[in-house]
Amino acid sequence: MGGLNLKKCLIWALVFSGIACGCAGTFGRLQHNKALMAEYHDKKLSSDLNYYYCGRSSIPDAVVGIDKSYTFEDKFWFKIESREDLYDKIRNLSDLEPEHSMMYAKDILDPQGRSIGTWFSFYNTTGIKVDEHAGVIEVFSPYKPSSRFSPG
């Protein structure tokens, strides 16, 4: 009887570890990059990226640059068409959220740690999904409607 329970436990452990490993490979992350802020201030951001913003046009919540070799899931993002508009969007990023007091400039990394884009926002982090086989990246909006201007 004890051997049967041990086998069941081992099988379940393998199943759950397989699920965890499968999920771990699909998420990207953000990593601070001091050089990005200097590139922004010097107006030398990479032209090898497609740029998008989310939020309101006049005060966006975030601006991302995505490697042109990837397809970007832009359901809640809007393409930035000109370099001038890119720098305007970053300059006008929303800083209305009380606990977000500084602008972050970060690299967007794939699951293997390779840079596949950039992130500018007063929000420190967000979710990133990467499908390397299909060449698709999805960056979630950092804006949480329930937190902005909520009483308390």
Phi, psi and chi 1 to 4 in degrees:
 res  aa     phi    psi   chi1   chi2   chi3   chi4
   1 MET       -  -43.3 -176.8   78.0  107.6      -
   2 GLY   -62.7  -36.5      -      -      -      -
   3 GLY   -66.3  -35.6      -      -      -      -
   4 LEU   -66.3  -42.5 -175.7   58.5      -      -
   5 ASN   -65.3  -38.8  -75.5  -22.4      -      -
   6 LEU   -62.9  -41.9  179.9   58.7      -      -
   7 LYS   -62.5  -43.3  -76.2 -177.9 -176.4  178.1
   8 LYS   -62.4  -42.8  -77.2 -177.0 -177.6  179.2
   9 CYS   -62.6  -42.6  -73.3      -      -      -
  10 LEU   -64.7  -41.1  -72.8  173.9      -      -
  11 ILE   -62.5  -47.0  -70.4  171.2      -      -
  12 TRP   -63.8  -38.3  -80.1  111.7      -      -
  13 ALA   -62.4  -42.6      -      -      -      -
  14 LEU   -65.7  -41.2  -71.7  172.3      -      -
  15 VAL   -60.8  -50.6  167.5      -      -      -
  16 PHE   -67.4  -36.3  -75.1  120.4      -      -
  17 SER   -68.7  -35.2   65.8      -      -      -
  18 GLY   -64.9  -41.1      -      -      -      -
  19 ILE   -64.3  -45.2  -69.3  170.7      -      -
  20 ALA   -62.2  -42.5      -      -      -      -
  21 CYS   -65.9  -39.4  -71.0      -      -      -
  22 GLY   -64.2  -39.2      -      -      -      -
  23 CYS   -74.3  -35.8  -68.5      -      -      -
  24 ALA   -62.4  -30.2      -      -      -      -
  25 GLY   -77.7   -5.1      -      -      -      -
  26 THR  -105.9    2.3   61.4      -      -      -
  27 PHE  -113.2  134.0  -68.6   97.3      -      -
  28 GLY   -92.6 -173.8      -      -      -      -
  29 ARG  -153.9  168.8   61.0 -173.0  171.0   90.3
  30 LEU  -105.6  144.2  -61.9  174.7      -      -
  31 GLN  -137.8  127.9  179.0  175.4  -54.3      -
  32 HIS   -55.2  139.1 -175.9   70.0      -      -
  33 ASN  -141.3  101.9 -179.3  -16.2      -      -
  34 LYS   -58.8  -34.3  -70.6 -179.5 -175.3  179.0
  35 ALA   -63.7  -29.8      -      -      -      -
  36 LEU   -62.0  -40.2  -81.4  175.6      -      -
  37 MET   -64.6  -40.2 -165.4   60.4   80.0      -
  38 ALA   -64.8  -41.5      -      -      -      -
  39 GLU   -61.4  -39.2  -70.9  174.2   17.4      -
  40 TYR   -63.9  -50.4  159.2   66.1      -      -
  41 HIS   -62.6  -34.7  -72.5  -62.5      -      -
  42 ASP   -85.9    0.3  -65.1  -20.1      -      -
  43 LYS    56.0   47.8  -65.2 -167.8  174.2 -169.4
  44 LYS  -126.1   33.1  -66.8 -177.1  178.4  179.1
  45 LEU   -65.3  149.1  -69.9  173.2      -      -
  46 SER   -57.5  135.3  175.3      -      -      -
  47 SER   -89.6    1.3   57.7      -      -      -
  48 ASP   -87.0    7.6  -66.2  -27.0      -      -
  49 LEU  -119.8  150.5  -57.0  174.0      -      -
  50 ASN   -94.3  133.7  -71.1  -41.6      -      -
  51 TYR  -108.6  143.9  -68.7   92.9      -      -
  52 TYR  -141.8  157.1  -56.7   83.6      -      -
  53 TYR  -130.5  156.5   73.0   92.5      -      -
  54 CYS  -125.8  155.1   68.6      -      -      -
  55 GLY    99.6 -159.5      -      -      -      -
  56 ARG   -76.5  149.5  -68.3  174.6  -79.7 -179.6
  57 SER   -61.3  -39.2  177.2      -      -      -
  58 SER   -82.7  -26.5   58.0      -      -      -
  59 ILE  -142.4   79.6   47.4  172.6      -      -
  60 PRO   -67.7  159.4   11.6  -12.6      -      -
  61 ASP   -86.2  -29.4  -67.1  -49.3      -      -
  62 ALA  -159.2  154.8      -      -      -      -
  63 VAL  -127.7  131.5  170.7      -      -      -
  64 VAL  -123.3  148.9  -65.2      -      -      -
  65 GLY  -114.5  128.6      -      -      -      -
  66 ILE  -118.4  131.8  -57.7  -62.6      -      -
  67 ASP   -49.6  130.9 -174.6  -51.5      -      -
  68 LYS   -65.6  -15.5  -69.7 -179.7  178.2 -178.9
  69 SER   -78.9   -8.2   66.6      -      -      -
  70 TYR  -102.9  149.1  -80.3   83.7      -      -
  71 THR   -87.9  132.6  -59.7      -      -      -
  72 PHE  -104.0  125.3 -175.7   56.3      -      -
  73 GLU   -75.9  100.0  -71.2  -71.4  -30.1      -
  74 ASP  -107.7   38.3   60.1   -4.3      -      -
  75 LYS   -52.7  -42.9  -73.9 -176.7  -93.4 -167.3
  76 PHE  -114.9   17.6  -58.9  105.6      -      -
  77 TRP  -119.8  152.8  -65.0   83.6      -      -
  78 PHE  -123.7  134.1  -55.6   93.8      -      -
  79 LYS   -69.0  139.6 -172.2  153.4  174.4   58.8
  80 ILE   -96.9  120.8  -61.3  172.4      -      -
  81 GLU   -88.5  -27.6  -61.2  -64.3  -19.4      -
  82 SER  -127.7  157.6   72.0      -      -      -
  83 ARG   -63.3  -40.4  -59.5  -63.5  -75.9  178.9
  84 GLU   -60.5  -44.7 -178.3 -179.3  -33.2      -
  85 ASP   -65.2  -36.1 -163.1   25.1      -      -
  86 LEU   -57.2  -51.7  167.6   62.1      -      -
  87 TYR   -67.7  -33.6  -65.9  105.0      -      -
  88 ASP   -64.4  -44.4  -74.2  -14.3      -      -
  89 LYS   -61.3  -44.3  -65.4  -75.0 -171.1 -120.0
  90 ILE   -66.3  -42.9  -65.8  171.8      -      -
  91 ARG   -61.4  -32.4 -176.6  178.5   61.4 -111.1
  92 ASN   -98.2   15.7  -66.5  -35.3      -      -
  93 LEU   -54.0  141.7  -78.1  167.9      -      -
  94 SER   -66.1  128.6  172.2      -      -      -
  95 ASP  -122.4   32.0   62.0   -7.1      -      -
  96 LEU   -78.5  -20.8  -61.7  175.0      -      -
  97 GLU   -73.0  119.7 -169.8   69.9   32.0      -
  98 PRO   -56.0  -37.4  -20.8   28.8      -      -
  99 GLU   -86.0    1.8   66.3  -98.3   15.2      -
 100 HIS  -112.0   99.9  -56.6  -75.3      -      -
 101 SER  -109.9   -5.9   61.4      -      -      -
 102 MET  -135.7  150.1   66.9  179.8 -103.0      -
 103 MET   -82.5  135.7 -176.3  166.9   67.3      -
 104 TYR  -103.7  137.4  -63.7   94.3      -      -
 105 ALA  -121.4  115.6      -      -      -      -
 106 LYS  -137.1  156.4  -62.0 -176.6  173.9 -165.4
 107 ASP   -83.8  144.1  -73.2  -40.2      -      -
 108 ILE   -94.7  122.3  -60.9  172.3      -      -
 109 LEU  -110.3  144.5  -56.1  178.9      -      -
 110 ASP   -78.9  176.1   71.0    6.7      -      -
 111 PRO   -57.7  -22.9  -27.4   35.8      -      -
 112 GLN   -91.7    0.1  -77.1   68.9   45.1      -
 113 GLY    90.4   11.0      -      -      -      -
 114 ARG   -85.7  140.6  -65.1  178.5  -62.3 -119.9
 115 SER   -72.1  127.0  179.8      -      -      -
 116 ILE  -127.2    9.7   56.9  173.1      -      -
 117 GLY   170.6 -173.9      -      -      -      -
 118 THR  -133.4  158.8   58.7      -      -      -
 119 TRP  -135.8  129.0  165.7  -92.4      -      -
 120 PHE  -128.5  125.2  -68.9   91.6      -      -
 121 SER  -173.0  160.1 -178.4      -      -      -
 122 PHE   -82.7  -11.4  -81.5   83.4      -      -
 123 TYR   -84.3  135.4  -68.5   88.6      -      -
 124 ASN   -74.3  -30.1 -173.6   34.0      -      -
 125 THR  -154.0  167.4 -168.6      -      -      -
 126 THR  -162.6  171.4 -165.7      -      -      -
 127 GLY   -83.8  143.9      -      -      -      -
 128 ILE  -137.0  124.9  -59.7  164.1      -      -
 129 LYS  -112.6  135.6  -74.9  176.8   57.4  177.0
 130 VAL  -129.1  124.3 -179.0      -      -      -
 131 ASP  -108.3   94.5 -177.4  -20.6      -      -
 132 GLU   -65.6  -33.8  -67.3  178.5  -71.1      -
 133 HIS   -66.9  -39.7  -60.0  -67.3      -      -
 134 ALA   -90.1  -11.9      -      -      -      -
 135 GLY    70.8   38.3      -      -      -      -
 136 VAL  -119.1  137.5  176.6      -      -      -
 137 ILE  -125.4  141.3  179.9  172.7      -      -
 138 GLU  -128.1  125.9 -176.2  174.7    1.6      -
 139 VAL  -115.4  124.5  178.2      -      -      -
 140 PHE   -80.8  149.5  -62.9   97.6      -      -
 141 SER   -66.5  136.4  168.9      -      -      -
 142 PRO   -79.9  -14.3   31.4  -36.5      -      -
 143 TYR   -67.5  130.3  172.5   64.1      -      -
 144 LYS  -116.7  102.7  -63.5  174.3  -84.8 -171.7
 145 PRO   -54.5  -32.2  -19.1   26.9      -      -
 146 SER   -73.0  -16.8   62.0      -      -      -
 147 SER   -94.8  -29.5   67.2      -      -      -
 148 ARG   -73.3  125.7 -171.1  173.8  -78.2 -177.3
 149 PHE    58.0   24.5  -55.5  118.9      -      -
 150 SER   -79.3  141.9   62.2      -      -      -
 151 PRO   -68.7  149.5   18.7  -22.8      -      -
 152 GLY   120.5      -      -      -      -      -
